[in-house]
Amino acid sequence: MSSFTFKQINPLRGCVFIVVYISLMFALLFGIFGFENVLNFINSFQSGKFIGLLAGIIFIVPLLFIAKSIYPSVEIVIDETTLSIKQNRTIKSIPLSEITGMALNKTRLNALDLYDNKNRLLFQFRPYNDDKTIKRVIGILSQSISFRKTVESKTAMTGGKYDIIIYSKTV
C-alpha cells in the first residue's frame, strides 16, 4: 500500500484568485493614498524601471507566497485493488481493474490522465510544481497493471519538443 499527498492545480481557482487579488491590491492602494496621489507619485518618476520594480515587490512577491495555498491538497492511497483519491473532503475510489489506460502530457503538459475501458476520463493528476508525484503514480500502477507503453513526440507552440506517453492495458 502506498500513500502520498500533493497540491493539485486548479486553473479556474487560480485565475479567479489572481483577478480578485490584483483588484483588492489596487482598491487598497487607491483607498489608502487616493487615486490622484497615486497618479502623481507614478508621474513623478521619469523612468518606468523603478515603478515596475516597486509594483513587482508590492504585488507579485506576496502573490507567489499566497498562490501555493489556493491549490487543494490531494491524498492518494493505492492498495492491491483500489486507487483512492481524497480531495476537498470527498473520496473517490477507483478499482484498479477499471483503469485501462493512462496518458502523460496528452491533454496538458505535466498531467497524467487515467481512463476506463470506454475511454472516459477517471481522474487527472496535475501536481503543482511536482513531477515526481506523476512518476510515482505511473510506477505504482505499472506494478499492479500490465501496460504497453507508446511514445509520441510533439512540438509545443513555443517550438520546444515534448513526449506524449500513452499506457494501454495489455490483455
N, C-alpha and C positions, 0 to 999 in steps of 0.2 A: 504494500500500500504506500502510495506517495501522496504527499500534500504540500502545497505551496501557495503563496499569496502574491498578487501583483496588482498594479494600478492599470485599469482598462481605459483606453482612450475613448472619449465620447465627444465627437466633433461638435455636435449641436450644443451640448452643455458648455464646451469651451468657447464657442463663438458668442453665445449669449452672455457668458461671464465677461468676456473681453469688452463687449459693447457696453454692458452695464458699468464695468469698472472704469472705463475711459470717460463715460458720461458723468459718473459720480465724481471723478477727479476734476473734471472741468467745472462741474457745478460747485464743488468745494472751493476751487481756485477763484472762480468769479464771485462766489458768495462771500468769501473772506476778504478779498482785496478789491472787488468791484471790477466790472468789465473795462471801464475806461482806464483805471490804474494798471491793469494787466497789459492792455494795449500800449500804453505809454512806456511801460517797462520794456516790452519787446522792441518798440521802436527806438529806444534809447541806445540799443546796440547796433553798430554798423555791420557786424559780421553775424551770420546765421549759425556759425560753428558753436559759439558759446550757448546760444539758445537751444540748439539741438542737443548739446551735452547736458544742459540743465534739464531739459524735458526728458531725456533718457534716464537721468538719475531720479527724477521725481515720479515719472510714470512707469517706465519699463522695468527698472530694477525690482521694485516691490511686486510687480506683476509676475516676475519669474519665480519668486518665492511662494506667492499665493496660488499660482496655477497648479502646482503639484497637489494641492488639497482638494481641487474640484473634481478630480477624476475618481470614480468609485473603486474601492478595493474589491478584488475578486479572489475568492478562495477556491482552489481546485483540489479535489480529492479523487485519486484514481486507485481503485482496488482491482481485484481479479475480474470482476464482471461489470463494473459500473464506473462511469465518469460523472462525478457530482460537481456542480458549479454553484457556488453561493455568491450571489450578487444582489445588493440592495434588499437584504432580508428575505430574498426568495431563493429557493434551492431548486435547481434543475438537474434531474438525474437522467443520464443517457446511458442505456445499456451498450456495452462495447460491441455487442453483436449487431447493433443498429448502424454503427459507423462503417460506411463502405468506401469512404474516400476523404482525403484531405488535400487541400491546395494551399501552398505557401506563395504569397505575393500575387495571387490571381486577381482578386478584386481591388486590393490596396497593397502598397508596399508594407512590409513587416506585419502582415496579417496572416493568420492561419485560419482557414475555413474548414469546418467539419461538415460532411454531407452524409445523408442516408441513402438507401437503395433507390429512391425516386429522385435523387439529385437535389433534394431540398436541403437548405442550409440549416444545420442543427445549432451551431454556435460559431461565433467568430472571435478569435483571440487577437486583441490589438493592444499589447502591453505598451505602457508609456516608458520610453527610454530603456527598454529591457528586452533584447533579442534572445537572451539566454532562456527565458520562460518558454518561448516558442520551441526552441531546440529541445528543452526538457519534455514538453508535451509530445513532440514528434517521437522522441526516443522511447518514452514510456509506452505510448500507444503502439509503436512498431514492435515492441517486445510482446505485446498481447495479441496483436492482429497482424496477419501476414499481408504486407503491401508490396505492390510493384511500383517502382519509382520512375517517373518520366520527367525529364528536364527540358524546358523550352527557354530560349534566350529572347529577351525583348529589349527594345530601346525606349528609354524614357523620353519625355518631351524635352528634357534638358540635354539630351544626347548621350547620357550615360546608359550603360547596359546593366540589366539585372536578370536573374533567373526566376522563372515560374516553375515551381516543383509540384508535380501532381503525384499523389499517392493513391493508387487504386487497389482495393481489396482483391487479393487473388482467391480464386475459388478452388 
